[in-house]
Amino acid sequence: MAKCPKCGVKLHIYNVSQFCPKCGVNMRYVDFEENFIREAKIAELTQAVVSMKVRRLKAALIGGKIQIVRLVVMLLPLISLLIPSGSFSLNLPYYSHTVQFSALGLYGTFTNGDLDYIGAMVGSDVFGASFTALRTALFAYVAPAAFAVIVLLASILCFVSIKNMQKIISALSAVGIAATVASVFFFGAFVSKAKDGVILTGKMGFGWLVTVLAFAAVIAINLIIDKKGIKVVYDEGIEERVAVYHEYKAGKVTIDELPQPVVETEATRKIDEEIAKEEAALQDKAQEEAKQ
């Protein structure tokens, strides 16, 4: 049940007036000035936190030419997966089908039923080894595709840790290179087994080399950024306000203990000067009216 903020009397459902039935105070405006100042302090601190995050985001993504180049380079591993690293063909009496060993070809294999047929043929006494090698190569190809996506996401989230994300992205890209080489090894093993195949044949391509170079480009650009460093420029008072905000959230200080403004800057001093001028002008006007 609600209470009057001044005298504490309990309010009933029929007390619809904004005035307290006991003390008569306007409950809507009790402690209005104190609450207004309190909210202003909280707004000052939270706005500083948001401003810091925005500045870090802009600095990490578009804070310089090299960061803008990274936005383009981070897409290269995914795009390179569209270039076939080879192909395999299914040659049946009434059906012939060639699949490109690429991201699109892999997606088609998983969605059009080819993977089910490959899985069924794994148990064949005659062609089982070739189909087993093909299935292994297909699943191995998922790894570089997954790391290409992970590298893209990590690059987008590079503002999370401006100092460490470049190293993390480079490490992920290095693993992506290893995964690409491993997938090529498994596909090469399949091509060797299916070289003289009747219903299953394979052929190597060059797409894997483009993928390796794409991951290498991501590593290079991030190492350059890591060596150069990312400089984040904050407005005056932002870092101090964020530090106070963390103390406030940790319970080390209360909002009522903080001054208003919480951190004085050149901008707040100008505002105070303008307010003082307005107050002085109003006082002069009131004195002139009183004389009249």
C-alpha positions in Angstrom: 0.0 0.0 0.0 1.3 3.5 -0.9 2.3 6.0 1.7 2.7 9.7 1.8 6.4 10.5 1.2 6.4 13.2 3.9 4.3 12.1 6.8 4.1 8.4 6.0 0.3 8.0 6.3 -1.1 5.0 4.4 -3.1 5.9 1.3 -6.2 4.0 0.3 -7.6 3.3 -3.1 -10.0 6.2 -2.8 -7.3 8.7 -2.1 -7.0 9.8 -5.7 -5.9 13.4 -5.0 -2.2 14.3 -5.3 -2.5 16.1 -1.9 -1.9 14.0 1.3 -5.2 13.6 3.2 -3.3 14.1 6.5 -0.6 16.7 6.1 -1.9 18.3 2.8 1.5 18.2 1.1 1.5 17.9 -2.7 2.9 14.4 -2.9 3.9 14.7 -6.6 6.4 17.4 -5.8 7.7 16.3 -2.4 11.5 16.4 -2.5 11.3 17.3 -6.2 14.5 19.4 -6.2 16.5 16.6 -4.4 15.2 13.9 -6.7 15.9 16.1 -9.7 19.5 16.6 -8.6 19.9 12.9 -7.8 18.6 11.9 -11.3 20.9 14.5 -12.9 23.9 12.9 -11.2 22.9 9.4 -12.3 22.3 10.7 -15.9 25.7 12.3 -15.9 27.4 9.0 -14.9 25.5 6.7 -17.2 25.9 9.0 -20.1 29.7 8.9 -19.6 29.6 5.1 -19.6 27.7 5.1 -22.9 30.0 7.7 -24.4 33.1 5.7 -23.5 31.6 2.5 -25.1 30.7 4.4 -28.3 34.2 6.0 -28.5 35.8 2.5 -28.1 33.5 1.1 -30.7 34.3 3.8 -33.2 38.0 3.7 -32.5 38.2 -0.1 -33.0 36.1 -0.2 -36.1 36.6 3.0 -38.0 39.1 4.9 -35.9 41.7 4.9 -38.7 42.4 3.8 -42.2 43.9 0.5 -41.1 40.8 -0.3 -39.0 38.6 0.4 -42.0 40.7 -1.9 -44.1 40.2 -4.6 -41.5 36.4 -4.3 -42.0 37.0 -5.4 -45.6 39.7 -8.0 -44.9 37.6 -9.8 -42.3 35.1 -10.8 -45.0 37.8 -12.5 -47.2 37.9 -15.9 -45.5 34.1 -16.4 -45.9 34.2 -15.1 -49.5 37.1 -17.4 -50.4 35.0 -20.4 -49.4 32.9 -19.7 -52.4 35.8 -20.7 -54.7 35.9 -24.5 -55.1 38.8 -26.4 -53.6 37.9 -29.3 -55.8 34.9 -31.3 -56.9 33.5 -34.8 -56.7 31.1 -36.6 -59.1 28.5 -39.3 -58.5 28.1 -41.4 -61.7 25.1 -43.8 -61.5 23.3 -45.6 -64.3 20.4 -43.2 -64.4 21.9 -40.3 -62.5 25.1 -38.2 -62.7 25.8 -35.4 -60.3 28.9 -33.2 -59.8 29.4 -31.2 -56.5 31.8 -28.4 -56.1 33.9 -28.7 -52.9 33.0 -25.2 -51.7 30.7 -23.6 -49.1 27.7 -23.6 -51.5 28.5 -27.2 -52.6 28.8 -28.3 -49.0 25.4 -26.7 -48.2 23.8 -28.4 -51.1 25.3 -31.8 -50.1 23.8 -31.4 -46.6 20.4 -30.3 -47.9 19.6 -32.2 -51.1 20.1 -35.8 -49.8 23.6 -36.4 -51.2 25.0 -36.9 -47.6 22.4 -39.6 -46.9 23.4 -41.4 -50.1 27.1 -41.1 -49.2 26.4 -42.4 -45.7 24.6 -45.4 -47.1 27.4 -46.2 -49.5 30.0 -46.2 -46.7 29.0 -49.8 -45.9 29.7 -50.9 -49.4 32.3 -53.7 -49.8 33.5 -52.3 -53.1 33.2 -48.5 -52.8 33.0 -48.1 -49.0 36.6 -46.8 -48.6 36.1 -44.0 -51.2 32.8 -42.9 -49.8 34.2 -43.0 -46.2 37.1 -40.8 -47.4 34.6 -38.4 -49.1 32.4 -38.2 -46.0 35.5 -37.4 -43.8 36.6 -34.7 -46.2 33.1 -33.1 -46.2 33.0 -33.0 -42.4 36.6 -31.7 -42.3 35.6 -28.8 -44.6 33.2 -27.6 -41.9 36.1 -26.5 -39.7 37.6 -23.8 -42.0 34.0 -22.6 -42.7 33.3 -22.4 -38.9 36.6 -20.5 -38.2 35.8 -18.0 -41.1 32.5 -17.2 -39.3 34.2 -17.0 -35.9 36.9 -14.6 -37.3 34.2 -12.4 -38.8 32.3 -12.2 -35.5 35.5 -11.6 -33.5 36.4 -8.8 -35.9 33.0 -7.2 -35.5 33.4 -7.4 -31.7 37.0 -6.2 -31.7 35.9 -3.2 -29.4 35.4 -5.6 -26.5 39.1 -5.7 -25.8 41.0 -3.1 -27.8 44.4 -4.4 -26.5 43.8 -8.2 -26.9 41.3 -8.8 -29.7 43.9 -8.3 -32.4 45.9 -11.2 -30.9 42.8 -13.3 -30.5 41.7 -12.8 -34.1 45.2 -13.6 -35.4 45.2 -16.8 -33.3 41.8 -17.8 -34.7 42.9 -17.1 -38.2 46.0 -19.3 -37.7 43.8 -22.1 -36.6 41.6 -21.4 -39.6 44.7 -21.9 -41.9 45.5 -25.2 -40.1 41.9 -26.3 -40.5 42.0 -25.4 -44.2 45.2 -27.4 -44.8 43.7 -30.4 -42.9 40.6 -30.3 -45.0 42.7 -30.3 -48.2 44.6 -33.2 -46.8 41.5 -35.2 -46.3 40.1 -34.2 -49.7 43.4 -35.2 -51.3 43.1 -38.6 -49.6 39.6 -39.0 -51.1 40.8 -38.0 -54.6 43.6 -40.7 -54.3 41.1 -43.4 -53.3 38.6 -42.4 -56.0 41.1 -41.9 -58.8 40.1 -45.0 -60.6 36.5 -45.0 -59.3 33.5 -46.0 -61.3 30.6 -44.3 -59.6 32.7 -41.8 -57.6 35.5 -39.6 -58.8 37.2 -36.5 -57.4 39.3 -33.6 -58.6 41.5 -31.1 -56.7 41.0 -27.3 -57.1 42.8 -24.1 -55.9 40.1 -22.5 -53.7 41.9 -23.8 -50.5 45.0 -21.7 -51.4 42.8 -18.6 -51.7 41.3 -19.4 -48.2 44.8 -19.7 -46.7 45.8 -16.4 -48.2 42.6 -14.8 -46.9 43.2 -16.0 -43.3 46.9 -14.8 -43.7 45.6 -11.3 -44.7 43.5 -11.2 -41.6 46.5 -12.1 -39.5 48.7 -9.5 -41.2 46.2 -6.6 -40.8 45.5 -7.5 -37.1 49.2 -7.7 -36.3 49.8 -4.3 -37.8 46.9 -2.9 -35.7 48.3 -4.6 -32.6 51.8 -3.1 -33.2 50.4 0.3 -34.0 47.8 0.3 -31.2 44.4 1.9 -31.1 44.1 5.3 -29.5 40.8 6.2 -28.0 40.2 9.9 -27.4 37.6 10.7 -24.7 36.0 14.1 -23.9 37.1 15.8 -20.7 35.8 14.2 -17.6 34.6 11.0 -19.2 37.1 8.7 -17.7 36.7 10.3 -14.2 32.9 9.9 -14.4 33.2 6.3 -15.4 35.5 5.6 -12.5 33.0 7.3 -10.1 30.2 5.2 -11.7 32.0 2.0 -10.9 32.5 3.1 -7.3 28.8 4.0 -7.2 27.7 0.6 -8.6 30.1 -1.2 -6.2 28.4 0.6 -3.2 31.6 2.5 -2.2 29.8 5.8 -2.5 26.1 6.9 -2.6 24.6 9.2 -5.1 23.8 11.7 -2.4 27.5 11.9 -1.4 28.5 13.1 -4.9 28.7 16.7 -5.9 26.6 18.2 -8.8 28.1 18.1 -11.3 29.9 14.9 -10.3 33.0 15.9 -12.3 33.6 19.6 -13.2 34.7 20.3 -16.7 35.1 23.3 -19.0 31.6 22.5 -20.4 30.0 22.4 -16.9 31.8 25.6 -15.9 30.3 27.4 -19.0 26.9 26.2 -18.0 27.3 27.4 -14.5 28.5 30.8 -15.8 25.4 31.1 -18.1 23.1 30.2 -15.2 24.8 32.8 -13.0 24.3 35.4 -15.7 20.7 34.5 -16.0 20.1 34.7 -12.3 21.9 38.0 -12.1 19.8 39.4 -14.9 16.6 38.3 -13.2 17.7 39.9 -9.9 18.5 43.1 -11.7 15.1 43.1 -13.4 13.3 42.4 -10.1 15.2 45.3 -8.4 14.2 47.6 -11.2 10.6 46.6 -11.0 10.6 47.1 -7.2 12.0 50.6 -7.7 9.2 51.4 -10.1 
